[in-house]
Amino acid sequence: MIDYKEPQNIIITPNYMSTLLFTNRRLLIATKHEKEKVIAPLLEKSLGVICFVNENFDTDLLGTFTGEIERELDPIATARQKCLLAMKLSNCDLGVASEGSFGSHPSIFIASADDEFLIFIDTKNNLEIIVRELSMETNFNGSEITNEQELLDFAELVQFPSHGLILRKSKSENSTIIKGITNLKDLKNAFHLLHEKFNQIYVETDMRAMYNPSRMTVIQNATKKLVAKINSCCPQCTIPGFGITDAKRGLKCSLCGSATNSTLSFIYTCQDCQYTKEEMHPHKKTTEDPMYCDYCNP
């Protein structure tokens, strides 16, 4: 996976080719956790598609956050499988699916992160477009607790009740789990129910999208990236999805002129004709601050 900082303040501008390819086509959103609430409005407005959800498709079959069903594939492969299976079930040739992972940030290890992948598949035109949104705006957390006050302290920390909670016997135990708790009465009842059986229980954030507004926002931001990438067409063959595939480091230090690890350019590649384009100085600066130079600030 390419490690780079993408441009911010994405401007979504529909273009002729994406309008030609997608307008008035049915687009399946593969979800059972209400992600369509933030995905559908953006796709319908920009691409002219008609979004729908197949209620009979159970995305949990490919893995659950609480571990009853382990995810066997990596996030991108899981999102792809989820999308294709749901499309087949719905007899639809256009679909979107997302897959999220939660844990330590890959470069800021003391921080938690929400890592969301969104995949857009068009089997009619042989297109697959993938975007990633990595965000520290998450309440992802969990803790062992022994009394009600510890529970209430944790709940306040993770933005309950706007964000749902899960209670279970222990972090690794999957047989006794109470999910989707969103009010104080249910939280206390669930706690006392489990506490009567077990002296110590585990409380964690419910990371399913419909119980986690913070995650919904990250998915929404990923969708904005997806729409922007779909509307970015190859200058040579006009196929949608002309996006960043690599980042070259080496931006020069403003003091000593040495190459730093900061981004010098982005490489864009067409997935169809393989045309490539290099964008120099994508962050609108031609030199780097000496504080990021290994020579000036070893």
BELWO-V544295 format. One record per backbone hydrogen bond with DSSP energy under -1.0 kcal/mol. CO is the residue of the C=O (numbers start at 1). NH is the residue of the N-H. Records with the same first field share a line. If there is no record, write none. Layout:
# BELWO-V544295
CO->NH ; NH
This chain:
# BELWO-V544295
15->19
16->20
17->21
18->22
19->23
22->25
25->50
27->52
28->96
29->31
34->37
35->38 ; 39
36->40
39->43
40->44
41->45
42->46
43->47
44->48
48->24
50->27
52->29
54->57
58->61
59->62
60->63
64->67
69->64
74->78
75->79
76->80
77->81
78->82
79->83
80->84
81->85
82->86
83->87
84->88
85->89
86->90
87->92
93->123
94->28
95->121
96->30
97->119
99->117
101->115
103->113
108->111
111->105
113->103
114->135
115->101
116->133
117->99
118->131
119->97
120->129
121->95
122->127
127->122
129->120
131->118
133->116
135->114
136->138
141->205
143->203
145->201
147->151
148->152
149->153
150->154
151->155
152->156
153->157
154->158
155->160
156->159
159->163
164->206
165->181
166->204
167->178
168->202
176->169
178->167
181->165
183->187
184->188
185->189
186->190
187->191
188->192
189->193
190->194
191->195
192->196
194->198
201->145
202->168
203->143
204->166
208->211
209->212
211->164
212->216
213->217
214->218
215->219
216->220
217->221
218->222
219->223
220->224
221->225
222->226
223->227
224->228
225->229
226->230
227->231
229->232 ; 241
232->242
234->238
239->234
241->243
243->269
246->267
248->264 ; 265
251->260
252->288
253->257
258->253
262->250 ; 251
264->281
265->248
266->279
267->245 ; 246
268->277
275->270
277->268
279->266
281->284
288->254
289->292
290->293
293->297
